[in-house]
Amino acid sequence: MSNPKFPPGPKFLFPGSGLIKLLRDPISFLMKSVTKYGDLIHFKAGPRHVFFTNHPEQIKDILVTHQKNFIKGEALERTKQLLGEGLLTSEGELHLKQRRLIQPILHRQNIERYASIMVEYGVRIREAWRNASILDMSQEMARLTLLVVGKTLFNRDVDQEAKEVGEAMTTLVNAFRMMLLPISDLLEKLPLPGIHKALKARETLDKIIQKMIEERRKERHDSWDLLSLLLSAQENGEGMNDQQVRDEAMTLFLAGHETTANALTWTWYLLSQNPQAEAKLHQELKEVLGDRLPTYEDMEKLKYLYMVFSESMRLYPPAWAIGRRAIDECELGGYRVPRGSIVAMSPFVIHHSEKYYPDSWRFDPMRWTPEAQAQRPKFAYFPFGAGGRVCIGEHFAWMEEILLMATLAQKWKMRLAPGHPIGLQPGITLRPKYGMKMILEKR
């Protein structure tokens, strides 16, 4: 190793105080640490060495070049309590096997057929809205994406379950910080109100998912929804057992619902604060679509809308942090990384780096012209991860975001309700801490 010492970083007087600071306000803690100590920092979280990098080449080393030396960090390890051994949490041969089975299901040609479903539910929501109403857009977008994922994943209209699922998801997201603690397995066994509520929420989602799986099995006919394709993969050769089908269904359910809802919510907020960008988007929708509804073929034509979402996910990436654990001792930035260390990076933190995004807190979709992108390192932007564990549903997510926003923004624009506070709630995803109350304005 070229340098046996650890990188600079914050020091703590008491064991575990670093973990407490990280849990209390992780984004502020990491951004202040990077500003003070540089792009590679080291600190202790309990007994564990933590290395945090904000350097594109080091991020590439961890996620791509040397990805085989890193496995999922402890945070996602503990989300197995919710998701089981789905693609998000599984490792090694199981992960490779599941990815090979599921990748064709999420192939571009397969998911094109879901475009009309997305638009259909977008129309249902926009027609139910009323001018000058004040709505919590985070709740509205959660309901909308739940309807979409319910139909595309299970071929079922889940409007009746939307409220129950939404409450369960919120409970589990709020409990996520508890799951980060090294003693979370012990806490789960204690009669604490928050723990009991989280376990009940997990049980609620399990029952809903399992009921849908059983209903799809009974129908026993070929269908286009993702669950049917999962069950078909189970029945043909190497397939999946019942638990794996449930785990993958739960993972796709979360990924297709929670993350996209957050991306849409933050985008509505940013457009409301940037009227010039909003007007430019409306002009593009008029030129490309006129009065007709968007289709899958329109996605490539809606270039400015793509740039708007790229910038929105720069400022507020739904998957705001990524953690890995070193299998063997290795080197990072010239420093020794002991075996078992946590190596972390944050799309949120690097996406706000002044090195790559001058005036980084400013919303500017023009950062995403081909020319502007060519000026930045590739790994200065990674909202969907990278390498062998890049989000398998990335194309599905882009399609969902663009088609839903195009459908809704044809008829509506939003204004932030006066006095409504904006805050960050970094958990499994990056939610708006206080929701997003907005006033509807008919276009």
C-alpha positions as CSV (number, residue, x, y, z in Angstrom):
1,M,0.0,0.0,0.0
2,S,1.3,3.4,-0.9
3,N,0.0,5.1,2.3
4,P,-0.7,3.0,5.4
5,K,-2.5,5.9,7.2
6,F,-6.3,6.6,7.0
7,P,-7.6,9.6,5.1
8,P,-8.5,12.7,7.2
9,G,-11.9,12.9,8.7
10,P,-14.0,13.8,11.7
11,K,-13.0,12.4,15.1
12,F,-15.4,11.7,17.9
13,L,-14.9,11.7,21.7
14,F,-17.1,8.8,22.5
15,P,-17.6,5.4,20.8
16,G,-20.8,5.4,18.7
17,S,-21.1,9.2,18.6
18,G,-20.1,9.2,14.9
19,L,-23.0,6.8,14.2
20,I,-25.4,9.0,16.1
21,K,-24.4,12.1,14.1
22,L,-24.6,10.2,10.9
23,L,-28.1,9.0,11.7
24,R,-29.3,12.3,13.0
25,D,-28.6,14.3,9.8
26,P,-26.6,12.1,7.3
27,I,-26.6,14.5,4.4
28,S,-25.4,17.5,6.4
29,F,-22.8,15.5,8.1
30,L,-21.3,14.1,4.9
31,M,-21.4,17.4,3.0
32,K,-19.7,19.3,5.8
33,S,-17.1,16.5,6.2
34,V,-16.3,16.6,2.5
35,T,-16.0,20.4,2.5
36,K,-13.6,20.3,5.5
37,Y,-11.5,17.2,4.8
38,G,-11.6,16.5,1.0
39,D,-13.0,14.0,-1.4
40,L,-12.0,10.9,0.6
41,I,-12.7,10.9,4.3
42,H,-12.5,8.3,7.1
43,F,-14.3,8.1,10.4
44,K,-15.5,5.4,12.9
45,A,-19.1,4.5,13.2
46,G,-19.1,2.3,16.3
47,P,-16.4,-0.3,15.8
48,R,-16.6,0.0,12.0
49,H,-14.2,1.9,9.8
50,V,-16.1,4.0,7.3
51,F,-14.5,5.4,4.1
52,F,-16.6,8.0,2.2
53,T,-15.6,9.0,-1.2
54,N,-16.8,11.9,-3.3
55,H,-14.3,11.3,-6.2
56,P,-15.6,10.1,-9.6
57,E,-12.7,7.7,-10.3
58,Q,-12.9,6.2,-6.8
59,I,-16.6,5.7,-7.2
60,K,-15.9,3.9,-10.5
61,D,-13.3,1.7,-8.8
62,I,-15.8,0.6,-6.1
63,L,-18.9,0.2,-8.4
64,V,-17.2,-1.1,-11.6
65,T,-13.5,-1.7,-11.8
66,H,-13.2,-3.6,-8.5
67,Q,-16.8,-4.4,-7.8
68,K,-16.1,-8.0,-7.0
69,N,-14.3,-7.0,-3.8
70,F,-17.4,-5.2,-2.4
71,I,-20.7,-6.5,-1.3
72,K,-23.8,-4.6,-0.1
73,G,-23.3,-2.5,3.0
74,E,-25.1,-3.2,6.3
75,A,-27.9,-0.8,5.7
76,L,-29.2,-2.8,2.7
77,E,-28.4,-6.0,4.5
78,R,-30.9,-5.0,7.1
79,T,-33.5,-4.1,4.5
80,K,-33.8,-7.9,4.0
81,Q,-36.2,-7.6,6.9
82,L,-38.5,-5.9,4.4
83,L,-37.5,-7.1,1.0
84,G,-36.1,-10.5,1.6
85,E,-33.5,-11.8,-0.9
86,G,-34.6,-9.6,-3.8
87,L,-32.3,-8.1,-6.4
88,L,-31.6,-5.1,-4.2
89,T,-30.3,-7.1,-1.3
90,S,-29.1,-10.5,-2.6
91,E,-25.4,-11.3,-3.2
92,G,-23.2,-13.6,-5.2
93,E,-24.6,-16.5,-7.2
94,L,-28.1,-15.8,-6.1
95,H,-28.0,-12.2,-7.3
96,L,-26.5,-13.3,-10.7
97,K,-29.1,-16.0,-11.1
98,Q,-32.0,-13.7,-10.3
99,R,-30.7,-10.9,-12.5
100,R,-30.4,-13.3,-15.4
101,L,-34.0,-14.4,-14.9
102,I,-35.4,-10.9,-14.5
103,Q,-33.4,-8.9,-17.0
104,P,-35.4,-10.2,-20.0
105,I,-38.6,-9.4,-18.2
106,L,-37.6,-5.7,-17.9
107,H,-36.1,-5.6,-21.5
108,R,-37.1,-2.5,-23.4
109,Q,-39.3,-4.5,-25.8
110,N,-41.3,-6.0,-23.0
111,I,-41.9,-2.8,-21.1
112,E,-43.0,-0.7,-24.1
113,R,-46.5,-2.2,-23.7
114,Y,-46.7,-0.6,-20.2
115,A,-46.6,2.9,-21.7
116,S,-50.3,3.1,-22.4
117,I,-51.1,1.9,-18.8
118,M,-48.9,4.8,-17.4
119,V,-50.7,7.3,-19.6
120,E,-54.1,5.8,-18.7
121,Y,-53.6,6.3,-15.0
122,G,-52.1,9.7,-15.5
123,V,-55.3,10.7,-17.3
124,R,-57.4,9.3,-14.4
125,I,-55.5,11.4,-11.9
126,R,-55.5,14.6,-13.9
127,E,-59.2,14.4,-14.6
128,A,-60.0,14.0,-10.9
129,W,-58.0,17.2,-10.0
130,R,-59.8,20.5,-9.5
131,N,-58.5,24.0,-10.1
132,A,-57.2,25.9,-7.1
133,S,-57.2,22.7,-4.9
134,I,-54.4,22.3,-2.4
135,L,-53.0,18.8,-2.5
136,D,-50.0,17.1,-0.9
137,M,-48.2,16.2,-4.2
138,S,-46.0,13.6,-2.5
139,Q,-49.2,11.7,-1.6
140,E,-50.7,12.2,-5.0
141,M,-47.6,11.0,-6.8
142,A,-47.3,8.0,-4.4
143,R,-50.9,7.0,-5.2
144,L,-50.4,7.4,-8.9
145,T,-47.2,5.4,-9.1
146,L,-48.8,2.7,-6.9
147,L,-51.6,2.4,-9.4
148,V,-49.1,2.1,-12.2
149,V,-47.0,-0.5,-10.5
150,G,-50.1,-2.4,-9.4
151,K,-51.3,-2.8,-12.9
152,T,-47.9,-3.4,-14.6
153,L,-46.6,-5.8,-11.9
154,F,-49.8,-7.6,-10.9
155,N,-52.4,-6.7,-13.6
156,R,-54.6,-5.3,-10.9
157,D,-56.2,-2.0,-10.1
158,V,-54.9,-1.4,-6.5
159,D,-56.8,1.9,-5.9
160,Q,-58.7,0.3,-3.0
161,E,-55.4,-0.7,-1.3
162,A,-53.6,2.5,-2.1
163,K,-54.2,4.2,1.3
164,E,-53.2,1.1,3.3
165,V,-50.1,0.5,1.2
166,G,-49.1,4.2,1.4
167,E,-49.4,4.2,5.2
168,A,-47.4,1.0,5.4
169,M,-44.7,2.3,3.1
170,T,-44.4,5.5,5.1
171,T,-44.1,3.6,8.4
172,L,-41.3,1.4,7.0
173,V,-39.4,4.3,5.4
174,N,-39.5,6.1,8.8
175,A,-38.2,3.0,10.5
176,F,-35.3,2.7,8.2
177,R,-32.8,4.6,10.4
178,M,-33.5,2.2,13.2
179,M,-32.5,-0.6,10.7
180,L,-29.1,1.1,10.2
181,L,-28.2,0.6,13.9
182,P,-25.8,-2.3,14.7
183,I,-28.3,-3.5,17.3
184,S,-31.3,-3.4,15.0
185,D,-31.8,-7.2,15.2
186,L,-32.1,-6.9,19.0
187,L,-34.4,-3.8,18.8
188,E,-36.7,-5.8,16.6
189,K,-37.3,-8.2,19.4
190,L,-38.1,-5.5,22.0
191,P,-41.7,-4.2,22.6
192,L,-41.0,-0.7,21.4
193,P,-44.0,1.1,19.8
194,G,-42.0,2.1,16.6
195,I,-40.7,-1.4,16.1
196,H,-44.1,-2.9,16.6
197,K,-45.6,-0.5,14.1
198,A,-42.9,-1.3,11.5
199,L,-43.4,-5.0,11.8
200,K,-47.2,-4.6,11.4
201,A,-46.6,-2.5,8.3
202,R,-44.3,-5.2,6.9
203,E,-46.9,-7.8,7.6
204,T,-49.6,-5.7,5.8
205,L,-47.5,-5.4,2.7
206,D,-46.7,-9.1,2.8
207,K,-50.3,-10.1,2.9
208,I,-51.2,-7.8,0.0
209,I,-48.3,-9.1,-2.1
210,Q,-49.0,-12.7,-1.3
211,K,-52.7,-12.3,-2.1
212,M,-51.9,-10.9,-5.5
213,I,-49.4,-13.7,-6.2
214,E,-52.0,-16.4,-5.3
215,E,-54.6,-14.7,-7.5
216,R,-52.3,-14.6,-10.5
217,R,-51.4,-18.3,-10.0
218,K,-55.1,-19.3,-10.0
219,E,-55.8,-17.6,-13.3
220,R,-53.2,-19.8,-15.0
221,H,-53.0,-18.1,-18.3
222,D,-50.3,-16.2,-20.1
223,S,-50.3,-12.5,-19.4
224,W,-48.1,-9.5,-19.9
225,D,-47.7,-8.3,-16.3
226,L,-44.4,-8.6,-14.5
227,L,-45.7,-11.1,-11.9
228,S,-47.0,-13.5,-14.6
229,L,-43.5,-13.3,-16.2
230,L,-41.9,-14.0,-12.8
231,L,-44.2,-17.0,-12.3
232,S,-43.4,-18.2,-15.8
233,A,-39.7,-18.0,-15.1
234,Q,-40.4,-20.0,-11.9
235,E,-42.2,-22.8,-13.8
236,N,-39.7,-23.1,-16.6
237,G,-36.5,-24.9,-15.6
238,E,-34.3,-23.2,-13.0
239,G,-37.0,-20.7,-12.0
240,M,-37.6,-19.3,-8.5
241,N,-39.2,-20.8,-5.4
242,D,-42.2,-19.2,-3.8
243,Q,-40.2,-17.1,-1.4
244,Q,-38.0,-15.7,-4.2
245,V,-41.0,-14.7,-6.3
246,R,-42.4,-12.8,-3.2
247,D,-39.0,-11.2,-2.6
248,E,-38.6,-10.0,-6.2
249,A,-42.2,-8.9,-6.3
250,M,-41.7,-6.8,-3.2
251,T,-38.5,-5.3,-4.5
252,L,-40.1,-4.3,-7.8
253,F,-43.1,-3.0,-5.9
254,L,-40.9,-0.7,-3.8
255,A,-38.6,0.4,-6.6
256,G,-41.4,1.1,-9.1
257,H,-43.5,3.0,-6.5
258,E,-41.5,4.8,-3.9
259,T,-38.5,6.1,-5.9
260,T,-40.5,7.3,-8.9
261,A,-43.1,9.0,-6.7
262,N,-40.2,11.0,-5.0
263,A,-38.7,11.9,-8.4
264,L,-42.0,13.2,-9.6
265,T,-42.7,15.2,-6.4
266,W,-39.3,16.9,-6.4
267,T,-39.7,17.7,-10.1
268,W,-43.1,19.4,-9.5
269,Y,-41.5,21.5,-6.8
270,L,-38.5,22.5,-8.9
271,L,-40.7,23.5,-11.8
272,S,-42.9,25.6,-9.5
273,Q,-39.8,27.5,-8.4
274,N,-38.4,28.0,-11.9
275,P,-41.1,29.5,-14.2
276,Q,-38.8,29.9,-17.2
277,A,-38.0,26.2,-17.2
278,E,-41.7,25.4,-16.6
279,A,-42.7,27.5,-19.6
280,K,-40.1,25.9,-21.8
281,L,-41.4,22.4,-20.8
282,H,-45.0,23.4,-21.6
283,Q,-43.8,24.7,-25.0
284,E,-42.2,21.4,-25.8
285,L,-45.3,19.5,-24.8
286,K,-47.4,21.7,-27.1
287,E,-45.0,21.3,-30.0
288,V,-44.5,17.5,-29.7
289,L,-48.0,16.4,-28.5
290,G,-50.4,19.2,-29.3
291,D,-53.7,18.0,-27.7
292,R,-53.1,14.3,-28.0
293,L,-51.8,12.0,-25.2
294,P,-48.2,11.0,-25.1
295,T,-47.0,7.6,-26.4
296,Y,-43.9,5.5,-26.0
297,E,-42.7,6.8,-29.3
298,D,-42.8,10.4,-28.0
299,M,-40.2,9.7,-25.3
300,E,-37.2,10.4,-27.5
301,K,-38.9,13.6,-28.8
302,L,-39.4,15.1,-25.3
303,K,-35.8,16.1,-25.0
304,Y,-36.3,19.0,-22.6
305,L,-38.4,16.9,-20.3
306,Y,-35.6,14.4,-20.1
307,M,-33.2,17.2,-19.2
308,V,-35.7,18.4,-16.5
309,F,-35.7,15.0,-14.9
310,S,-32.0,14.6,-15.2
311,E,-31.5,17.9,-13.3
312,S,-34.2,17.0,-10.8
313,M,-32.5,13.7,-10.0
314,R,-29.2,15.6,-9.7
315,L,-30.6,17.9,-7.1
316,Y,-32.8,15.3,-5.3
317,P,-31.7,11.8,-6.2
318,P,-34.3,9.3,-4.8
319,A,-31.5,6.8,-4.1
320,W,-29.4,9.3,-2.3
321,A,-26.6,7.1,-0.9
322,I,-24.8,3.8,-1.7
323,G,-22.9,1.6,0.7
324,R,-20.6,-1.3,0.2
325,R,-18.5,-3.5,2.5
326,A,-14.9,-4.6,1.6
327,I,-14.5,-8.3,1.4
328,D,-10.7,-8.1,1.5
329,E,-8.2,-5.4,2.3
330,C,-7.8,-3.1,-0.6
331,E,-6.5,0.4,-1.6
332,L,-8.6,3.5,-2.3
333,G,-7.1,6.8,-3.3
334,G,-3.7,5.6,-2.0
335,Y,-5.0,4.6,1.4
336,R,-5.4,1.2,3.0
337,V,-9.0,0.0,3.4
338,P,-9.1,-2.8,6.0
339,R,-11.2,-5.9,5.3
340,G,-14.8,-5.4,6.5
341,S,-14.7,-1.6,6.2
342,I,-17.8,0.2,5.0
343,V,-17.1,2.2,1.8
344,A,-19.8,4.7,1.0
345,M,-20.7,7.3,-1.6
346,S,-23.6,9.6,-2.2
347,P,-25.2,10.7,-5.4
348,F,-26.7,13.6,-3.5
349,V,-23.3,14.8,-2.2
350,I,-21.4,14.6,-5.5
351,H,-24.3,15.9,-7.4
352,H,-23.9,19.1,-5.4
353,S,-20.1,19.4,-5.9
354,E,-19.1,22.8,-7.2
355,K,-16.3,21.1,-9.2
356,Y,-18.7,19.5,-11.5
357,Y,-21.8,21.6,-11.1
358,P,-21.1,25.3,-10.7
359,D,-23.8,27.1,-8.6
360,S,-24.8,23.5,-7.7
361,W,-28.0,24.3,-5.8
362,R,-29.4,26.1,-8.9
363,F,-31.9,24.2,-11.0
364,D,-30.7,24.3,-14.6
365,P,-31.8,21.6,-17.1
366,M,-29.3,23.0,-19.6
367,R,-26.6,21.1,-17.7
368,W,-27.8,18.1,-19.6
369,T,-27.1,19.1,-23.2
370,P,-24.7,16.5,-24.8
371,E,-22.0,19.2,-24.8
372,A,-22.4,20.0,-21.1
373,Q,-22.4,16.3,-20.2
374,A,-19.2,15.7,-22.1
375,Q,-17.4,18.2,-19.9
376,R,-18.0,16.1,-16.7
377,P,-16.6,12.8,-15.5
378,K,-19.1,10.0,-16.0
379,F,-19.3,9.1,-12.3
380,A,-20.0,12.6,-11.2
381,Y,-23.7,11.5,-11.8
382,F,-25.1,8.1,-10.9
383,P,-28.7,8.3,-9.8
384,F,-29.3,4.7,-10.7
385,G,-26.0,3.3,-9.4
386,A,-23.5,1.7,-11.8
387,G,-21.7,-1.6,-12.6
388,G,-23.1,-5.0,-12.0
389,R,-25.7,-3.7,-9.6
390,V,-26.9,-0.8,-11.7
391,C,-30.7,-0.4,-11.3
392,I,-32.3,-3.1,-13.5
393,G,-35.5,-1.1,-13.9
394,E,-33.8,2.1,-15.0
395,H,-35.5,2.2,-18.4
396,F,-38.9,1.5,-16.7
397,A,-38.3,4.4,-14.3
398,W,-37.4,6.8,-17.1
399,M,-40.5,5.8,-19.1
400,E,-42.7,6.1,-16.0
401,E,-41.4,9.6,-15.1
402,I,-41.5,11.1,-18.5
403,L,-44.9,9.7,-19.6
404,L,-46.6,10.6,-16.3
405,M,-45.2,14.1,-16.2
406,A,-46.1,14.7,-19.8
407,T,-49.6,13.5,-19.3
408,L,-50.1,15.6,-16.1
409,A,-48.3,18.8,-17.2
410,Q,-50.4,19.0,-20.4
411,K,-53.3,20.1,-18.3
412,W,-51.8,21.3,-15.0
413,K,-49.1,23.3,-13.3
414,M,-48.3,23.7,-9.6
415,R,-47.5,26.4,-7.1
416,L,-46.1,25.7,-3.7
417,A,-48.6,26.4,-1.0
418,P,-47.6,29.7,0.8
419,G,-45.5,29.0,3.9
420,H,-45.0,25.3,3.1
421,P,-41.6,24.2,4.4
422,I,-39.1,22.2,2.3
423,G,-36.9,19.7,4.1
424,L,-35.1,16.5,3.3
425,Q,-35.9,13.1,4.8
426,P,-33.1,10.7,3.8
427,G,-34.2,7.2,4.5
428,I,-34.5,4.3,2.1
429,T,-35.2,7.0,-0.4
430,L,-35.0,10.8,-0.3
431,R,-38.5,12.0,0.6
432,P,-39.6,15.6,1.2
433,K,-39.7,15.8,5.0
434,Y,-42.9,17.7,5.3
435,G,-44.7,16.4,2.2
436,M,-45.2,18.8,-0.7
437,K,-48.4,20.9,-0.5
438,M,-49.1,22.5,-3.8
439,I,-51.9,24.5,-5.4
440,L,-53.2,23.2,-8.7
441,E,-53.5,25.6,-11.6
442,K,-55.4,24.6,-14.7
443,R,-53.5,25.3,-17.9
